Amino acid sequence: MPYVTSVERIGYQRGRQEEAGALVQRQLRRRFGPLAQETEDQIVALPLERVEALGEDLLDFNSLVDLDAWLRRH
């Protein structure tokens, strides 16, 4: 197993978070149309665990109102 520095680990984690956030945003845009910049900023600011939870929970959303409520709770 190759040695991974803490900087590499942080970079890997940040990359995963950015990719997860981008995927969730694409899914939301496809389902509900364009997102407000403020909403996109909120999603980007979420930690990876919350982005992953949002990726699952968005399957139950009926509108952007549900997304806004989810973001307020998390």
C-alpha positions as CSV (number, residue, x, y, z in Angstrom):
1,M,0.0,0.0,0.0
2,P,1.6,3.3,-1.0
3,Y,2.2,6.0,1.5
4,V,-0.4,8.8,1.4
5,T,0.5,12.1,3.0
6,S,-2.0,14.2,5.0
7,V,-2.0,16.8,2.2
8,E,-2.9,14.1,-0.3
9,R,-5.6,12.8,2.0
10,I,-7.1,16.3,2.4
11,G,-7.0,16.8,-1.4
12,Y,-8.7,13.4,-2.0
13,Q,-11.4,14.3,0.6
14,R,-12.0,17.7,-0.9
15,G,-12.2,16.2,-4.4
16,R,-14.8,13.7,-3.2
17,Q,-16.8,16.5,-1.6
18,E,-16.7,18.6,-4.7
19,E,-17.7,15.8,-7.0
20,A,-20.6,14.7,-4.7
21,G,-21.9,18.3,-4.5
22,A,-21.7,18.6,-8.3
23,L,-23.6,15.4,-8.8
24,V,-26.3,16.4,-6.4
25,Q,-26.7,19.8,-8.0
26,R,-27.0,18.1,-11.5
27,Q,-29.7,15.8,-10.2
28,L,-31.6,18.6,-8.6
29,R,-31.4,20.8,-11.8
30,R,-32.5,17.9,-13.9
31,R,-35.5,17.2,-11.6
32,F,-36.5,20.8,-10.7
33,G,-34.8,23.1,-13.2
34,P,-32.3,25.9,-12.4
35,L,-31.3,26.4,-8.8
36,A,-30.8,29.7,-7.1
37,Q,-27.1,30.7,-6.6
38,E,-27.8,30.8,-2.9
39,T,-29.0,27.2,-2.9
40,E,-26.0,26.0,-4.9
41,D,-23.7,27.8,-2.4
42,Q,-25.4,26.1,0.5
43,I,-24.9,22.7,-1.1
44,V,-21.3,23.4,-1.8
45,A,-20.7,24.3,1.8
46,L,-22.1,21.1,3.1
47,P,-19.7,18.5,4.5
48,L,-19.4,15.3,2.5
49,E,-21.6,13.3,4.8
50,R,-24.5,15.8,4.4
51,V,-24.1,15.9,0.6
52,E,-24.4,12.1,0.5
53,A,-27.5,12.3,2.7
54,L,-29.0,15.0,0.4
55,G,-28.3,12.7,-2.6
56,E,-30.5,10.1,-1.0
57,D,-33.1,12.4,0.4
58,L,-33.7,14.3,-2.8
59,L,-35.4,11.2,-4.2
60,D,-38.3,12.0,-1.9
61,F,-38.5,15.7,-2.7
62,N,-41.6,16.9,-4.6
63,S,-40.4,20.5,-5.2
64,L,-37.6,22.9,-4.4
65,V,-39.6,23.8,-1.3
66,D,-38.6,20.4,0.1
67,L,-35.0,21.1,-0.7
68,D,-35.2,24.5,1.0
69,A,-36.7,22.8,4.1
70,W,-34.0,20.1,4.1
71,L,-31.2,22.7,3.9
72,R,-32.7,24.7,6.8
73,R,-32.7,21.5,8.9
74,H,-29.2,20.6,8.0
